[in-house]
Amino acid sequence: MSFVSLRNVYKSYGAVDVIHGVNLEIEAGEFIVFVGPSGCGKSTLMRMVAGLEEITKGEIHIGGRVVNDLPPRDRDIAMVFQDYALYPNKTVFQNMAFGLQLRKTPAEEMRRRVAEAAETLQITHLLERLPKALSGGQRQRVAMGRAIVREPKVFLFDEPLSNLDALLRNQVRAEIKKLHKRTKGTIIYVTHDQVEAMTLADRIVVLRAGHIIQVGTPDEIYHHPLHRFVAEFTGSPPMNLIDAKVEAVEDGVAVVAEGVAPVRLPPHLAIDAQPYIGREVMFGIRPENLHLADCNTAPRWPTLSLRVDLVEPMGAENLIHFTFGKGDLIGRFGTSVRPTEGTNLNVAFDPAHFHLFDKKSEQSIGTVLPTPQTHDAARTACADPAA
Amino acid sequence: MTPRQIKTLRSLLFLHLPMLLIVFFAIAPYLWMLLTSLKDESTLFTADRTFLPDPITLQNYVRLFAKTGFISNLGHSFIVAGGAVLLGLSVSITAAYSFSRYRFAGRRPLMLMFLLINMFPVVLLIIPLFIIMKHLNLLDSHLGLILAHSTFAIPFATWMMISYFDVVPKSLDEAAQVDGCSPIAAMIKVVLPVTLPGIIATGIYIFITSWNEYLYASVLAGQAVRVLTVAIQTLIGEYEIAWGLLTAAGVIGALPVTLLFMFVQRRLIAGMTQGAVKG
């Protein structure tokens, strides 16, 4: 079907470079999400694929053709905009049919395609209305319908959920996912929201300041971040990152944060940390990888007694803030774990999910682990291949 | 007095009365002109003249159309004003669209230039224009006058259209381009329909300004192409003023622009409440 390829793509506005040498291959039918903070270049990159921005250097291929010099209308793409961009003096039907009209599609075919798309998005009853008579969620669905009827090679979504309220956002997000499953189209989706990225993407492209920092499946991005930026970007609350020094201890290597007992590194990480002995690094562990230390805790798991600063009950779980040397640590625990603030709690650290980052380059130190299995706290004693 | 009575009295005294006075002050000359035009000319300076016409006579109007070439003057005015609208709009729409949608070298200086030209008093350009028109053989022609009127119509219209276009989000153009339009087709099929009230308002403003214009019309034309304003001026003679014809011509001349203003007012309000995109 389609295949999108970005080769050595650069973008400059005069003397200012905004995109620096991006390379990316997108398979047919893939749902790719460009994610990153404001100003990272994700929208610019997508607009270059669309043809709404000039490509300063490099090549973009869609469906095997170089599209650098093709205007948007000849690239066989459809786009859903952040502000919906519906034609205000056309009805919903006319909005959806406009693209087909321009391509001289026969009236019968036009009506059929619009009816089908309207049925899918449940907007059939809105076909004769003007955009100003629609709610935000309805307008966004019309915008999606306008893209669907074109049956393009690539769908482009530019932060489509940003202007919706939280409840609608979840609904429309699910609809987009269903849409992808149904049409099996290639989708390029831009967002700054990591939850959208994690739930929708087949692969995520993390961008920062015009560079691709990492490309991977949501799993890879979450569990194997190659850069501190990627680690901090995903997860809520974000990964705990602590300044520490790597030191050799009697049976291996440990990280020592100021004011805290050494935390032993598992064997595979110890090997990669060898060159860093005596140097500063950043130690990372996600809140869900901190557990209550009890009789079920695996013997090889580092356990520390930490002072509880704050307990935040979230309903389904409790977030507990600890003092960790000079800094602090946040952990996610079950609702049964409810220590008093000011007391100490024995916390076990899951070594299969330790991360180390070089302090200067912020790159990940360490080999790529085999994909960790999911496990819940009660059975930790049994599952722990890495220790 | 009750508080409500005080409120009513206060609003009468400080709001309605002053407003009535201001409205009367603005409308009085026109009213006077209308009343005069309906009176017999011979009764205007007699001792027993009345405020209201008595009897009401349409003699002045009949004489105006029968004896003078007033119809042709009206025609010339229409042609010149209409031409100024066509030329002004077509140039200013395309220019304003470029200023609004694109960033190019010299954009800011050009926009500022248009603004500055707007501020020029028309009398500054009269001699240069005369010389240019003479060389181009455009004196006393419709085209010459249309071009002259465009010198103030285009800068103003461009600035007005830029602000109308700026309100329309660029994503609308982009959506149209992705859907299958070339940039120009996107402008024509999508953006212009949305800004239509603004275009109409701008067009009407050009028409009114051109219709009322006297200086260029009298210097650059006057014989073969004699517009309304110049024709009315001729009714003010060296020793005598043809009051009857003058006031009748004034009433007729002011009629189109009055009607247009009323039309624009309704259109403008309707246009403003029509939503564009997500706003």
Interface residues (C-beta under 8 A of the other chain):
Chain A: A50 G51 L52 P71 P72 R73 I77 A78 M79 F81 Q82 D83 Y84 A85 L86 Y87 P88 N89 F98 G99 L102 R103 P131 K132 G136 R139 R146 R150 N163
Chain B: P169 S171 L172 E174 A175 A176 Q177 V178 D179 G180 C181 S182 A185 V190 P193 V194 Q274 G275 A276 V277 K278
